[in-house]
Amino acid sequence: MNEILTNVYDEYNRYIYHLCLKLTRNQVEAEDLMQEVWVKVVRYEASVADVDHVKAWLTTITMNTFRDRYRKNVRRGKYMMNQPEQLDVPILDLVPNNEISTEEKIEKTEITKIVQEKMGQLDGIYQKTLWYFYVDQFSLAEISDLMKVSIGTVKSRLFRAKARLKEILLSDDSLADTLLPA
C-alpha cells in the first residue's frame, strides 16, 4: 500500500467500521462490509490522491457497497417490509433483522401474499411500477429507463400506486386485524 492509502486507512478505519456497524447492526456483517469497502478503496488507489473530501468519498463507497449487498440479499429472497424513496435518510429501516421468529415469518409471508393479491387490482402501469421499485429493487432512474418515462412520472406513479393500494387494503374489512397493529 502506498503512503497516502496507509494514512487514509489509519485515519478513517474506525469511522468506516462504526458506519458499517450502524448499517448492518451485526458485528460479523459489519466486518465483511468494511473489508469489501477497503478492497474497493485499494482498487481505486490511484484516485485517492485526487479526492478533496476523503471522508465523504469513503462514506459514499460504504453506503453504495451496503446498498448493493442489501439489494443482492433481497433479490435472493429475503423479506423486506419497507423501502423509503430516498435510501440515504432512514437507512436503518432497510436493515433486515436476521433473528426473525417462525411466527413472524409466517405473518410476513401472509401479509406479502395479501399485498401481492391486492396489487393485482391495480392498473397494470401502477402494478409494474410498484413491482419494479419494491420487489425488483430498481432505482427511480432504472424504472424511468425501463418504462420510457421521466423520473417525475415514476415518482407520481409510485405515489398514486401506493395510495390506491392503501385504499384497496383498508377497504377490505376482512384484513383489518391482519394489517393494522393491535
Sequence and secondary structure as in RCSB ss.txt:
>XXXX:A:sequence
MNEILTNVYDEYNRYIYHLCLKLTRNQVEAEDLMQEVWVKVVRYEASVADVDHVKAWLTTITMNTFRDRYRKNVR
RGKYMMNQPEQLDVPILDLVPNNEISTEEKIEKTEITKIVQEKMGQLDGIYQKTLWYFYVDQFSLAEISDLMKVS
IGTVKSRLFRAKARLKEILLSDDSLADTLLPA
>XXXX:A:secstr
  HHHHHHHHHHHHHHHHHHHHHHS HHHHHHHHHHHHHHHHHTHHHHTT S HHHHHHHHHHHHHHHHHHHHHH
TT       SSTTSSGGGG   S   HHHHHHHHHHHHHHHHHHTTS HHHHHHHIIIIIS   HHHHHHHHTS 
HHHHHHHHHHHHHHHHHHHHH GGGHHHHS  
